[in-house]
Amino acid sequence: MKITSINDKTVLNNGVEMPWFGLGTMNTGKTDDEVAEVVKTAAALGYRAFDTAKVYRNETGVGKGLKESSIPRDQLFITTKLANPDQGYDQALRAFDESLEKLGLDYLDLYLIHWPVPGHLESWKALEKLYKDGRVRAIGVSNFLVHHLEALLQVAEIPPAVNQYEFHPLLTQPELKAYNESKKIQVEGYYALRDSQDNPRIVEIGRKYGKSPAQVILRWNLQSNVVIIPKSTREDRLRSNADIFNFELSDEDMAAINNLGNEKRLNPHPDEVAKR
Ligand SMILES: NC(=O)c1ccc[n+]([C@@H]2O[C@H](COP(=O)([O-])OP(=O)(O)OC[C@H]3O[C@@H](n4cnc5c(N)ncnc54)[C@H](OP(=O)(O)O)[C@@H]3O)[C@@H](O)[C@H]2O)c1
């Protein structure tokens, strides 16, 4: 599918539509007001999907920004995540209520288990209940490797709709991506812009299209069928990061980025986090 607008959406395995493009909100401000300003600026630029998490401690600020932006609720796609200490059936139900309250919402679009830490299979049962009760439109996971997904799929009544994990030109994990795709689990990438903007090959490709390295990387994600949530607190970058719907990388340039090699993980390995 060709993605040609900020409003284009992927259809998840339960039929729910999720924008291909949204805003990551980690580290977007020290106060609720600062976070709210970034959310409002992004919303004014056309952003409609927003990704947060309990551990970012900004759900209140995100909620404030959403409310003040006055975008109709049904045009928004809001994701938050279950934190590691909140694993377990009852704890997960409670954590969901707290997140929803902070966000000032009466339903969520996507709720993710943040990391595959012990207790996450019990948590999944809670997410299934929330989904069946109509309190969240889709449920999913984050930082799950193939072996975590295999174990989850064995017990899940409802399969995860999304797996959000570290994905960028220097960490592509083709087997993990192929596994998600084979199970119709939408891949959502994070850290798109962290470490490859000064890669000479990406800079060179950008020159050819008259685009910045960040725009090339974001476009490469979309053309790889990966949902993206680039973060910025700067209006100029929020604008340019969203200006990626009017060009198409050639197959040759896609392959060049896919083949950069140098697999480099920036966040801790999920198996290490699970052991902590
Ligand atoms: N599930 C998980 O475990 C997990 C883990 C990490 C992140 N996430 C999610 O993924 C989102 C994205 O990750 P991230 O925020 O760490 O990294 P990112 O989107 O890769 O952005 C990294 C940095 O790049 C800068 N930047 C943005 N646009 C730019 C541009 N056009 N040119 C140059 N620099 C630019 C930003 O700084 P400025 O603000 O100064 O522009 C930002 O701090 C997070 O906000 C969060 O929602 C999820």
PDBQT file of the ligand as one rigid body, heavy atoms in Angstrom, charges set to zero:
ROOT
HETATM    1  N1  LIG A 301       7.987   0.767  23.734  1.00  0.00    +0.000 N 
HETATM    2  C1  LIG A 301       9.124   1.180  24.201  1.00  0.00    +0.000 C 
HETATM    3  O1  LIG A 301       9.813   0.506  24.986  1.00  0.00    +0.000 OA
HETATM    4  C2  LIG A 301       9.649   2.518  23.756  1.00  0.00    +0.000 A 
HETATM    5  C3  LIG A 301      10.978   2.866  24.008  1.00  0.00    +0.000 A 
HETATM    6  C4  LIG A 301      11.420   4.109  23.562  1.00  0.00    +0.000 A 
HETATM    7  C5  LIG A 301      10.563   4.975  22.896  1.00  0.00    +0.000 A 
HETATM    8  N2  LIG A 301       9.269   4.621  22.693  1.00  0.00    +0.000 N 
HETATM    9  C6  LIG A 301       8.312   5.524  22.007  1.00  0.00    +0.000 C 
HETATM   10  O2  LIG A 301       8.890   5.885  20.769  1.00  0.00    +0.000 OA
HETATM   11  C7  LIG A 301       8.943   7.308  20.647  1.00  0.00    +0.000 C 
HETATM   12  C8  LIG A 301      10.139   7.685  19.800  1.00  0.00    +0.000 C 
HETATM   13  O3  LIG A 301      11.338   7.426  20.482  1.00  0.00    +0.000 OA
HETATM   14  P1  LIG A 301      12.309   8.621  20.957  1.00  0.00    +0.000 P 
HETATM   15  O4  LIG A 301      11.448   9.748  21.316  1.00  0.00    +0.000 OA
HETATM   16  O5  LIG A 301      13.183   8.101  22.017  1.00  0.00    +0.000 OA
HETATM   17  O6  LIG A 301      13.223   8.788  19.711  1.00  0.00    +0.000 OA
HETATM   18  P2  LIG A 301      13.094   9.366  18.214  1.00  0.00    +0.000 P 
HETATM   19  O7  LIG A 301      11.694   9.568  17.770  1.00  0.00    +0.000 OA
HETATM   20  O8  LIG A 301      13.947   8.449  17.458  1.00  0.00    +0.000 OA
HETATM   21  O9  LIG A 301      13.751  10.807  18.344  1.00  0.00    +0.000 OA
HETATM   22  C9  LIG A 301      15.062  10.921  18.840  1.00  0.00    +0.000 C 
HETATM   23  C10 LIG A 301      15.479  12.363  18.921  1.00  0.00    +0.000 C 
HETATM   24  O10 LIG A 301      15.597  12.904  17.608  1.00  0.00    +0.000 OA
HETATM   25  C11 LIG A 301      15.329  14.278  17.656  1.00  0.00    +0.000 C 
HETATM   26  N3  LIG A 301      14.662  14.647  16.402  1.00  0.00    +0.000 N 
HETATM   27  C12 LIG A 301      13.346  14.542  16.095  1.00  0.00    +0.000 A 
HETATM   28  N4  LIG A 301      13.103  14.974  14.836  1.00  0.00    +0.000 NA
HETATM   29  C13 LIG A 301      14.299  15.347  14.346  1.00  0.00    +0.000 A 
HETATM   30  C14 LIG A 301      14.712  15.910  13.103  1.00  0.00    +0.000 A 
HETATM   31  N5  LIG A 301      13.832  16.124  12.134  1.00  0.00    +0.000 N 
HETATM   32  N6  LIG A 301      16.025  16.196  12.924  1.00  0.00    +0.000 NA
HETATM   33  C15 LIG A 301      16.909  15.978  13.917  1.00  0.00    +0.000 A 
HETATM   34  N7  LIG A 301      16.593  15.473  15.119  1.00  0.00    +0.000 NA
HETATM   35  C16 LIG A 301      15.289  15.147  15.341  1.00  0.00    +0.000 A 
HETATM   36  C17 LIG A 301      14.431  14.540  18.856  1.00  0.00    +0.000 C 
HETATM   37  O11 LIG A 301      14.926  15.634  19.628  1.00  0.00    +0.000 OA
HETATM   38  P3  LIG A 301      14.150  17.055  19.717  1.00  0.00    +0.000 P 
HETATM   39  O12 LIG A 301      12.950  16.830  20.598  1.00  0.00    +0.000 OA
HETATM   40  O13 LIG A 301      15.158  17.947  20.340  1.00  0.00    +0.000 OA
HETATM   41  O14 LIG A 301      13.771  17.451  18.319  1.00  0.00    +0.000 OA
HETATM   42  C18 LIG A 301      14.463  13.247  19.642  1.00  0.00    +0.000 C 
HETATM   43  O15 LIG A 301      14.873  13.423  20.959  1.00  0.00    +0.000 OA
HETATM   44  C19 LIG A 301       9.020   7.777  22.111  1.00  0.00    +0.000 C 
HETATM   45  O16 LIG A 301       8.721   9.140  22.252  1.00  0.00    +0.000 OA
HETATM   46  C20 LIG A 301       8.036   6.837  22.753  1.00  0.00    +0.000 C 
HETATM   47  O17 LIG A 301       6.710   7.293  22.522  1.00  0.00    +0.000 OA
HETATM   48  C21 LIG A 301       8.809   3.398  23.089  1.00  0.00    +0.000 A 
ENDROOT
TORSDOF 0
